[in-house]
Amino acid sequence: VQLVESGGGSVQPGDSLRLSCRNSGRAESFYAMGWFRQAPGEERELVGTVRLNTGTIYYGDSVKGRFTVSTDNAEGTVHLQMNSLKFEDTAIYYCVADRWRHTILPHDYDYWGRGTQVTVSS
């Protein structure tokens, strides 16, 4: 399994950005996929995770109403649409996946991408 993120970059406050993640390694049937983020000096924080068979999504409180997680099950990809970006959204965004669980805790996810940097600045 090799999760590969794409779509990060530098934007201004209020802008939008879309991240994508796909598994470029061994084919695997995941139970859940999603996104966490980590800002400098901070712990990893839930952004949004989705249970693939039901579409149930957990969002972090700080992104509710602004970010949307979606999947393309046929492609095995997960996306993160980020709108109304704020300075505090600056972080490395990690794609995650797990074969057995759908939780809000980062340590429950067995597979992680390398991360993609999102920087919000004026």
C-alpha positions as CSV (number, residue, x, y, z in Angstrom):
1,V,0.0,0.0,0.0
2,Q,1.3,3.4,-0.9
3,L,-1.0,6.4,-0.3
4,V,0.0,9.4,-2.4
5,E,-1.4,12.8,-1.8
6,S,-1.6,15.6,-4.4
7,G,-3.0,19.1,-4.6
8,G,-1.3,21.0,-1.8
9,G,0.1,24.5,-2.2
10,S,0.1,28.1,-1.0
11,V,-3.2,30.1,-1.0
12,Q,-4.6,33.2,0.5
13,P,-7.3,33.4,3.2
14,G,-10.7,32.7,1.8
15,D,-9.4,30.7,-1.1
16,S,-10.2,27.1,-1.9
17,L,-8.0,24.1,-2.5
18,R,-8.7,20.4,-3.3
19,L,-6.5,17.6,-2.2
20,S,-6.6,14.1,-3.6
21,C,-5.2,10.8,-2.4
22,R,-4.9,7.4,-4.1
23,N,-3.3,4.1,-3.4
24,S,-0.5,3.6,-5.8
25,G,0.8,0.4,-4.3
26,R,-0.7,-3.0,-3.7
27,A,-4.4,-3.1,-4.3
28,E,-6.2,-3.1,-0.9
29,S,-9.8,-3.0,0.2
30,F,-10.1,-0.3,2.8
31,Y,-12.8,0.1,5.4
32,A,-12.1,3.8,5.9
33,M,-10.0,6.6,4.4
34,G,-9.6,10.2,5.2
35,W,-7.4,13.1,6.3
36,F,-5.5,14.3,9.3
37,R,-3.3,17.3,9.5
38,Q,-0.4,18.5,11.6
39,A,0.8,22.1,12.1
40,P,4.3,22.9,13.4
41,G,4.5,22.2,17.1
42,E,1.0,20.7,17.2
43,E,-0.4,17.2,17.5
44,R,-2.0,15.5,14.6
45,E,-5.6,16.6,14.2
46,L,-8.7,15.0,12.6
47,V,-9.8,16.7,9.4
48,G,-12.3,14.2,8.1
49,T,-12.5,10.4,7.7
50,V,-15.1,8.4,5.8
51,R,-16.4,4.8,6.1
52,L,-16.3,3.6,2.6
53,N,-19.3,1.2,2.6
54,T,-21.8,3.6,4.2
55,G,-20.4,7.1,3.5
56,T,-20.4,8.0,7.1
57,I,-18.0,10.9,7.7
58,Y,-16.4,12.3,10.8
59,Y,-15.2,15.9,10.6
60,G,-12.9,17.8,13.0
61,D,-14.7,20.7,14.7
62,S,-12.4,23.3,13.2
63,V,-13.3,22.4,9.6
64,K,-17.0,21.6,9.8
65,G,-18.9,23.5,7.3
66,R,-15.8,24.5,5.3
67,F,-14.2,21.2,4.3
68,T,-15.8,18.2,2.5
69,V,-14.5,14.7,2.2
70,S,-15.5,12.6,-0.8
71,T,-14.5,9.4,-2.4
72,D,-14.4,7.7,-5.7
73,N,-14.7,4.1,-4.8
74,A,-14.2,2.9,-8.3
75,E,-10.9,4.7,-8.4
76,G,-10.0,4.0,-4.8
77,T,-9.4,7.7,-4.1
78,V,-10.4,10.1,-1.4
79,H,-10.6,13.9,-1.9
80,L,-10.7,16.8,0.5
81,Q,-12.4,20.0,-0.8
82,M,-11.3,22.9,1.4
83,N,-13.2,26.2,1.2
84,S,-12.9,29.5,3.1
85,L,-9.3,28.6,4.1
86,K,-7.9,30.4,7.1
87,F,-4.4,31.0,8.4
88,E,-4.9,28.3,11.0
89,D,-5.5,25.7,8.3
90,T,-1.8,25.8,7.5
91,A,-0.4,22.3,8.1
92,I,0.8,19.2,6.5
93,Y,-2.2,17.2,5.4
94,Y,-1.9,13.4,5.6
95,C,-4.1,10.8,3.8
96,V,-4.9,7.8,5.9
97,A,-6.5,4.4,5.4
98,D,-7.4,1.4,7.4
99,R,-8.7,-2.0,6.6
100,W,-10.7,-2.6,9.8
101,R,-11.7,0.6,11.6
102,H,-13.3,4.0,11.1
103,T,-12.4,6.3,14.0
104,I,-11.4,9.8,14.8
105,L,-8.0,8.8,16.3
106,P,-4.9,9.0,14.2
107,H,-3.2,6.0,15.8
108,D,-6.0,3.8,14.7
109,Y,-5.0,4.2,11.0
110,D,-2.5,1.7,9.7
111,Y,-1.6,3.4,6.5
112,W,-0.4,7.0,6.0
113,G,0.7,9.0,3.1
114,R,3.8,11.2,3.2
115,G,1.7,14.3,3.5
116,T,1.2,17.4,1.4
117,Q,1.8,21.0,2.6
118,V,-1.0,23.5,2.7
119,T,0.0,27.1,3.5
120,V,-2.5,29.9,3.9
121,S,-0.9,33.3,4.0
122,S,-1.5,36.8,2.7
